[in-house]
Amino acid sequence: MMQFKHATRTIFVLAVLIKSSIAQEVIVHADVSQTLEQRWNWANGQSKQTRFQKGFWIGYSIKRAMEESSTIGSMHFKNGRVQRGPGKSLSELIYGVEMPLPKPTYSEKKFRPKIVKDLGLFFNFDPRDGALVEIKESTFELSVDFEGLPLLWLGPASDESSFALIERLYRQASPTKIKEELVSAAGLHHESVRRRTFLAGILLGNEAATVRKQAAFWLGQGEDPEALRILKQTAKSDHATEVRKQAVFAISQMPIAETEEALFELANSPDDREVCKEAIFWLAQRGSQRTVALLKELVYKNNNAELQKHIVFSLTQLPDKQGTPILHEVVEKHHSISVRKEALFWLGQSQEVSALRLLQKMAQASEVMELRKQAVFALSQMRAPEAEETLIELARNAKDREVRKEALFWLAQKASKRASALLKETVQRDADTEIQKQAIFVLTQLPDDEGIPMLIEIAEQHGNTAVRKEAIFWLGQSDDARATAALLKLVRGKE
């Protein structure tokens, strides 16, 4: 014990004080041959000094296999490139050597080769009671905000010694937030039986759901078949829905052959609708031919409309537009009106020419009013000029009054010059008073009160009393000063 104290004092003498341009104080432990536990104890001893009374950080680094262009830590993107936050990079701050930010790489490969990078782990302590209050992780090309508090830097540590420290800190932790952060820190270590045992113990234990969700996530960040088995068990039987769903997501992230089979098994478990939906969604992201066939089967097989609508959405997530033909079929043939409406909606979001053609057909010729109106709405979501042309044609000439009214309404949301001109034309010339009234209402929906001048003109001059009354009513709902003045003029009977 006396020998250990002597070594500690020696290291204190060798410690180096560095100050960055923004006065970030870094005290570097000079003997990396010491164990992490020895260096950690040294840092705790240093923290008793007066200059640490506001708080301090202890940090060290581990090795982590990562994609070359990937980073961990505080960053943002500008023009598609990673940008660090203010201040020096960790590499420059600690070692005096600038490290360039990674360049973006574009590849369609889902799993790309990895390289080994240094990853810093930083622990913020409250000096009053020694409580751990925050953990940050960062690769060395990024900067870290230490909030003006000094950093005691211990240098590199082995994965095993770091994990042992994380386990000890977790046993001592109480706040849920700190436990979540410690689980994340543990998950960043190499895949091992010890790591899996630690995370699985938390996942299957009695911690808060948010902590257990973190454990599930990190179990999925690897290629361990036993971790997959644990996650599948959790997805099937955990008492918390949010944890079951997180387990499904974690499974979807595992780059092993058994992953898809596990997701198929969960997707075919209708007794747990939320797990089923989650599995279907993540299968769609993978986009295999087997998934396409399953979604086509389930969208008709299951009698639950909510689940069927989720499957419709998942069809839109299939890569290379594999789901589009199935959506067309659902629109025309599915037995559920609500599911057909959902498919119409997503076809409108697709911006595809084939979808435009089907929407035109459904808006004009569907035997179901709800579907005709939904097709009109879906057309309004399309950016193609032909979609607006179709809406104008429907507003003018559709045989069904409700379709005309729907087309007028959604044209107003586009707020184009052609839409405004059509509204004015409809109010002035249309033979159907109900359509004229709808056009008046739609004028109130134009942005920036653009419809007020037309409403005033209609209220003062239109030949149809019912139409004038409608315009007066909507002017009365407006806070626009022009509307108020026009109404006063009408009340006083002045020109």
N, C-alpha and C positions, 0 to 999 in steps of 0.2 A: 504493500500500500504506500509506504514511504517512497519507494522507487517511482511509483506512478506520479506522485505529487511533484517529485523532482523533475520528471519529464515534462510535466505541465508547465512548470515555471520556465524551463528552458525554451519551450515553444513560445511562451509569452514574449520572451526576449527576442526571439527570431521573427515574431509576427511583424508584418509589413503594413503600414498605413498608407492607403491610396486615396486621393481625392479627385473626383472627376470635375469637369468644367461646371457641373451643376451642383457641386458640393455634396455629391453622394459619397458618403464615407464607407470604405470597404476595408475590413481588417482581414488579412489573408493568413491562414495557418500555413506555416512554412514546411512542415514535415508530413508529407502525404504517406509516408511509410507507416505511420501510426494507424491503428484501427479506427474505423468510423466512430465507434463508441468512445474512444479516447479523445478524438478531436471534438466530438459533440460535448463531452464533459468539459473540455477546455473552453468551448464557446459559452457554455452555461456559467463557467467561472468568470469569464470576461464580462458577461452581461451584468454582473453585480456592480460594476463601476458606475460612477455618477452620470457619465455621458450617455448611458443606456436607460436612464430613468423614464424616458418617454416611450420606450419600446425598442425592439430590435428584431432583425431577421437572422436566421441561421440558414445557410445554403450549402449545397454540394451538388455534384453531378453524377449521373449514371449513364451508361450506354443504352441506346435504344435503336432498334432496326426500324427505319422509316423510308418512305419514298423520298427520292432525292429532292423533289420540288416541294415537299411538305414541310410544315412548321407547326410548332405547338407554342401557344402563348398569345400575347396581346398584339393584334395586327389589324389592318384593314386593307382593302383592295382599291387600287386606282389604275384605270386603264388595263384591267386584267392582271395587274402585278401586285405582289405582296408588298405592303408598306409597313414599316415598324412605327411604333409610337414615338413620342418625343424622347430625347436623350440618347445616350450612347447605347450601342448594342452591348449585350452581356460580354461578348468576346473582348470588345475594346475596354469595357469598364473593369473587367477582372484581370485580363491578360495583356491589355494594351495592344491588341491586334484586331483590326477591323475585319469583320466577316461579311462578305457580300450576301445580299438577299437572294434567295433562289429564283431562277427564271421559270416562268410557267412552262409546263410541258403539256402537249395536247396528244392524247392517245385514246383510242376507243377500247383498249384493253382494260378490263375491269380490275385485274390484279397485276400491278406493275412491280418490277424488281425493286428491292430495298437496299439501302446502305445503312451503315451504323453512324449515328449522330450522338453528340453529347446533349443531354437533357438536364437542365438545372431544376432542382427541387428546392423551394424556399419556404421557410416556416416562420411566421410572425408570432412573437410572444408578447404577452402583457407582463411587464416587469413587476407589477404589484403582487400578482399571485402565481406567476409563471405559467399562466394558462395559454394554450395554443389558440390563436384567434383567427388565423387565415393561412392558407397554403396557396402558393402559386407555382406553376410549372412553365418553363420556357426553353426553347432551343436557343442557341447562342447568337444567331444572327438577328434576333429580336431584342427589343429593350423591355425592361421590367420597371414598373413604378413601385419603388420601395417607400413611397410616401414620406420621404425625408428622413427615414430612420436608418441607422447604420446597419450594414450587412457584415456578418461574421462568416467568411467564406472558408469552407473546409477542404475544398478540392475534390478530386474524383473519389468515388466509392464503388465498391463491388455491388452487383445486383443483390447478392445474398445479404450483405450487411445492411444495405439500405432497406430491404424488405423486412428484416428483423426489427429495424427501428420503427418502420411504419406500423407493424403489428403492435409494438409496445405503445406507441402513441395512441393507437386506436383503443387499446384496452383502457387507457387513462382518459379518453375523451368522453364528454357528456353531451355537448350541444349537437343537435342533428346536423346542422350545417357543417361542422367540423368533421363529423363522421362521413358525410357525403364526400368531402374533399379528400379525406384520407383514403377512402375506397378508390377514388379516381387516381390518387398517387400510387396506390398499390397496383392498380390495373395497368399502369404505364411500365411496370417491370416485365422482365422476360417471362414467357409462358413456362410454368413449372407446376409440379404437383403441389408444392407449397402454396403457390399463388392461387391455384384452383381451389384448394382446400379452404383457404382463407375466405375467398369470395363466395364459395358455395355455402360456407357456414353462415355468412351474413344473409345471403339470399334466402336460405331455408330457415332462418332463425326468426326472432321476434322484434327486430329493429323496425323503425318507421318505414313506411312504404317507399319514401323517397330514397332512403339509404339502400334498401333492397333493390330498387330499380337501378341504382348505380352499379351494384354488384352484378346484376343481370347483364347490363350493358358490357361491362369489362370481361365477363366470362365469354361473351360473344366475340371479343376482339382476339381471336386466336384460332387454332386449328385442332383443338383438343376434342376428340370424339366423346370423352367422358363429360366434358363441359356441355356438349350438345345434348347428351342424355339428361343432364341435370336441368338444363333450360327447357327441354321438352316436358319433363315432369312438372316443372313450375308452370308452364303454359297451360297444362291440363288441370292442375289441382290447387294452385295457390288460392287463398281466400280473397285476395285483393285483385280486382279487375285490372287496375293500372299496372300491377306487377306482372300479371299474366300477359298483357299486351306488350309490355317491355321485353318479356322473355321471347315472344315471337319476333320482335324486331331484332333482338340480339342474335337469334338463330339465323335470321336473314343475312346478317353481316359475316357469317362464317364462311371462309373460302374452301369448304371441303365438300366432297361429293355427296355426303349424307344430308346436307342442308336442304336440298330441294325435296327430298323424300319426306323429311320431317315437316316441312311446310305443307306439302300435299296432305299429309295425315291430319294436320291441324285444320286445314281448309275444309276438310270433309267431316268436321265435328260440329254439326248444327246445334247441338245442345248448348254450346257456349258461343253465342252470336258474335260477341266482341272479338274473341280470339279467332273465330272463323273469318271475320272481316279483315282483321289484321294480317292473317296468313294470306288471304286472297290478294290484298294490296301488295304485299312484298313479293309474292310470286309473280305478279304482273310486272314488277320492276325487272325481274330476271328475264321474262319474255321468251321462255322456251315454247316449242310447239306443243308440248304436253300441257303447259299452262293455258295456252290459247284454247285447246280442246276442253279443258276443265271448265274454264269460264263460260264457254258456249253452252256446256251442259248445265252448269249450275244456274245460269240466268233464267232457264226455263224450269229446271227441276225443283228448285226450292219455292215454297209457297209464301214465304215471308217477303212482303213488298220492300221493306227497309233493306233487307239483305240483297235483294235483287237489284235495287237501285245502287247499292254500293258496288255490286259486280259490274253494273253499267259504267260507273265511274272508273273502276279498275281496268275495264277494257280500253279506256282512253289512255291508260298509262303504259300499255304494251308498246315496245319499241317498233319503229318502222311501220306505224299505222296498221299493225296487224289486227287491231280490234275494230277498224272502221267497217268492214263488211258485216260483222256481227251486229254492230249498232244499227246499220241499215235494216237488217233483218228484224231486229227487235222493234224498231219503229213501225214496221209494216205488219208484223205477225204476232207480237207478244199479246197474251191474253189480258195483261194488266194495263189499264190506261195510265196509271201513275208511272209505271216503269217505261212505257212508251214515251211519256212526256219527258222523263229523265234523259232518255236517249236522244230525243230531239234537242234538248238543252245542250248536251255535250257535242252534238254534231254542229250546232251553231258556234261553239267555241273552237272547233277544229279548223275553220277557215278553208276547208277543202272544197274544191269545185264539185265533187260528187255529192258532198253534203248539201251544197247550195241547191243543186238540182232536186234532191229529195225534199228539202224544205219548201221549195216552190210548189212542188207537187202536193205536199201535205197541206199547205196553206190554202190551196185552191180546191182540192178534191177530196180531202178526208171526209169520211161520213160522220166523224165524231167532232163536235164543236170544240171541246177542250183541246183536241189535238190541232185543229186548225189555228186556234188562238196561240197555242204554244209554238207552233211553227212560225207564226208571225213574229213572236218575241225572239225566237232563235235567229231568224233572218236579221233582226235589228242588231244582233251581236256580231254580225259578220262585217268585215271591213271592205269587201269587194264592192265597187260601184254598182255592179249588177244586183246586189242585195238591196240597195236603196231604190234602184229602179223597180224592183219587184214590189217593195213596200208602197211606192207611189202608185203603181198599177192597182194593187189591192185596195188602197185607200179610195181610189177613184171608181173602180169598176167591179169589185168583188160582189158576188150575188148576195152574200150574207152580211147583214148590217153589223153584227158583232165583229166580224173579221175586219170590216172597214174601220170601225171605231178603234180596234186594237192597232191597226196599221197606222192610223193617224197619231195615236198616242206615242208609239215608239218612234215614229218619224220625228216628232217634236224633241225627243231625247237626243237625236243626232244634231239638231239645231243647225242644219245646213240652210243655205239660201233657198234651195229648191223646196225644202220642207216648209219653210215659212211662206213661200209663194203658194204652195199647195193649200196650206191652211186658209190663207186669205181667199183663194179661189173657191174653196169648199164652203166657207161661210157665205160668200156672196152669191154663189150660183147653184149649189146643190139643191135638188128637189126634196130631199129627205130632211125634215126639221130636226129629227133626232141626231142625224149626222152633223148638221150645222151646230147643234148644241155641243156635241162632242168636240168639234173643231174649236169652239170657243173655250171649253175647258182646257184643251190641249195648248191653246195660246198662253194660258196661265203657267204652263210648265216650261216655257222657253226661258233660257238663262238670262240673268241680268234684266229681268222685267222687259224683255224685248217685245212682248206681246201687248203691253199697255196701250201704245198708240192705236193699234188695230182694234182693241176692245173699246176704246173711247169712240172711234169712228163708227163701230157697229152699234153701240149704245145710242148714238146720236142720229144715225141715218138709216139703219137697216129697215127694209120694208116689211119684215116679219116681226110682229109684236113679241111673239114667244122668244125669238132669237134675241131681240133687243133686251128683254127682261133677263135672259140668261147672262148677257154681257154685263148688264147693270149689277146683277148679283155678284159676279166674280170681281168686278171693280170694287165692290163693297168689302171684299175679303182682302184687298190689297192695302198695304201701308204706303204705297207710292203716292207722293204729293200730287202727281198728275191725275191719278185716279180720283183723289179727294176733290180736286178742283173741278173735274168733269162732272162728278156727281152733284156738287153744289150748283153748277151751272144748269144741270137738268132739273133740279128741284126748283130753282128760281125761274125756270122757263126762259132763260136768256139765250141769245144766239151766241 
